[in-house]
Amino acid sequence: MNFFRIVDKTGAVSMITASLGCASCFPALAALGASIGLGFLTQYEGFFVNTMIPIAAWVVLATNLFSWWSHRVWWRTLIAIAAPVMVLATFYLFWTDNWSTDMFYVGVGLMFVVSVWDVFSPPKKVCSSCEVPEAGSQLR
């Protein structure tokens, strides 16, 4: 389980870092990146847009799908895979549409929120055969 958490966080951080360096495609994120000292990343903009962002989104998507087998919480997995699917849909399906940049921002933001959520409240395995003690009963 720790492997999946580390890979998921690495993918999310690399996605955000790549987005912060893309001034022409994502000016709001690039302005934030420049304000925190990541302005030097603009020279790698083509590599980030064409290679790093899609690879990071695929890594996050695959990691969240594989981690589903560990915790089996469908609603948490649905939220976790929505973000990379939005990012990938922006790149492969809706790149020319005016609203695609907004969908990309929402996807990156949601990916960040899910990563922080996993750090503070990691998913726990849910099984239907586990017995949960009642509130009034005492363990002996």
C-alpha positions as CSV (number, residue, x, y, z in Angstrom):
1,M,0.0,0.0,0.0
2,N,2.9,2.4,0.7
3,F,4.2,1.9,-2.8
4,F,1.0,3.1,-4.3
5,R,0.8,6.1,-2.0
6,I,4.3,7.1,-2.9
7,V,3.8,6.7,-6.7
8,D,0.5,8.6,-6.5
9,K,2.0,11.5,-4.6
10,T,5.0,11.6,-7.0
11,G,2.7,11.7,-10.0
12,A,0.6,14.4,-8.5
13,V,3.6,16.5,-7.6
14,S,5.2,16.1,-11.0
15,M,1.9,17.0,-12.7
16,I,1.7,20.3,-10.7
17,T,5.4,21.1,-11.2
18,A,5.0,20.6,-15.0
19,S,1.9,22.7,-15.0
20,L,3.7,25.5,-13.2
21,G,6.3,25.7,-16.0
22,C,3.9,26.1,-18.9
23,A,3.4,29.8,-19.3
24,S,1.7,29.8,-22.7
25,C,-0.8,27.0,-22.0
26,F,-1.6,27.6,-18.4
27,P,-0.9,31.3,-17.5
28,A,-2.5,31.2,-14.1
29,L,-0.4,28.3,-12.9
30,A,2.7,29.6,-14.6
31,A,2.3,33.0,-12.8
32,L,2.0,31.0,-9.5
33,G,5.1,29.0,-10.4
34,A,7.1,32.2,-11.3
35,S,6.1,33.8,-8.0
36,I,7.5,30.9,-6.0
37,G,10.8,30.8,-8.0
38,L,10.0,28.2,-10.7
39,G,10.3,30.6,-13.6
40,F,13.3,28.7,-14.9
41,L,11.0,25.9,-15.9
42,T,9.6,27.8,-18.9
43,Q,12.5,26.7,-21.0
44,Y,11.2,23.1,-20.7
45,E,7.6,24.0,-21.6
46,G,7.4,21.8,-24.7
47,F,8.7,18.8,-22.8
48,F,6.3,19.4,-20.0
49,V,3.2,19.9,-22.1
50,N,3.8,17.1,-24.6
51,T,5.4,14.5,-22.4
52,M,5.5,15.0,-18.7
53,I,1.9,16.1,-17.9
54,P,0.3,13.2,-19.9
55,I,2.8,10.6,-18.4
56,A,2.1,11.9,-14.9
57,A,-1.6,11.7,-15.4
58,W,-1.4,8.1,-16.7
59,V,0.8,7.2,-13.7
60,V,-1.7,8.7,-11.2
61,L,-4.6,7.1,-13.0
62,A,-3.0,3.6,-13.0
63,T,-1.9,4.0,-9.4
64,N,-5.4,4.9,-8.2
65,L,-6.9,2.0,-10.1
66,F,-4.5,-0.5,-8.7
67,S,-4.9,0.8,-5.2
68,W,-8.6,0.2,-5.4
69,W,-7.9,-3.5,-5.0
70,S,-6.4,-2.7,-1.6
71,H,-9.1,-0.6,-0.1
72,R,-12.3,-1.3,-2.3
73,V,-13.9,2.0,-1.5
74,W,-15.6,2.8,-4.8
75,W,-16.6,6.4,-4.1
76,R,-13.0,7.3,-3.0
77,T,-11.6,5.6,-6.1
78,L,-14.1,7.5,-8.3
79,I,-13.0,10.8,-6.9
80,A,-9.3,9.8,-7.2
81,I,-9.6,8.8,-10.9
82,A,-11.8,11.7,-11.9
83,A,-8.8,14.2,-11.8
84,P,-6.4,12.3,-14.1
85,V,-9.2,11.4,-16.5
86,M,-10.1,15.1,-16.7
87,V,-6.5,16.0,-17.5
88,L,-6.1,13.3,-20.1
89,A,-9.4,14.2,-21.7
90,T,-8.2,17.8,-21.9
91,F,-5.1,16.7,-23.8
92,Y,-6.5,14.0,-26.0
93,L,-10.2,15.0,-26.6
94,F,-10.9,18.6,-25.9
95,W,-7.6,20.5,-26.5
96,T,-9.1,22.9,-29.0
97,D,-12.2,23.8,-27.0
98,N,-12.3,27.1,-25.0
99,W,-13.4,25.4,-21.8
100,S,-10.7,22.7,-21.8
101,T,-8.2,24.9,-19.9
102,D,-10.8,25.3,-17.1
103,M,-11.3,21.5,-17.0
104,F,-7.5,21.0,-16.8
105,Y,-7.3,23.4,-13.9
106,V,-10.1,21.6,-12.1
107,G,-8.4,18.2,-12.8
108,V,-5.0,19.4,-11.5
109,G,-6.6,21.0,-8.4
110,L,-8.7,17.9,-7.7
111,M,-5.5,15.8,-8.0
112,F,-3.8,18.0,-5.4
113,V,-6.8,17.8,-3.1
114,V,-7.0,14.0,-3.3
115,S,-3.3,13.6,-2.7
116,V,-3.5,15.8,0.5
117,W,-6.7,13.9,1.5
118,D,-4.8,10.6,1.2
119,V,-2.0,11.9,3.4
120,F,-4.2,12.9,6.2
121,S,-6.9,10.2,5.9
122,P,-5.4,7.1,4.0
123,P,-8.0,4.7,2.7
124,K,-8.6,1.6,4.8
125,K,-9.7,-1.7,3.5
126,V,-13.4,-2.3,3.6
127,C,-14.7,-5.9,3.6
128,S,-18.2,-7.3,3.9
129,S,-17.1,-10.3,6.0
130,C,-15.5,-8.2,8.8
131,E,-17.4,-8.0,12.0
132,V,-17.7,-4.6,13.5
133,P,-18.3,-4.6,17.3
134,E,-21.4,-2.8,18.4
135,A,-21.1,0.5,20.2
136,G,-22.2,-0.8,23.6
137,S,-20.2,-4.1,23.6
138,Q,-16.9,-4.5,25.4
139,L,-13.9,-6.4,24.0
140,R,-12.8,-9.2,26.3
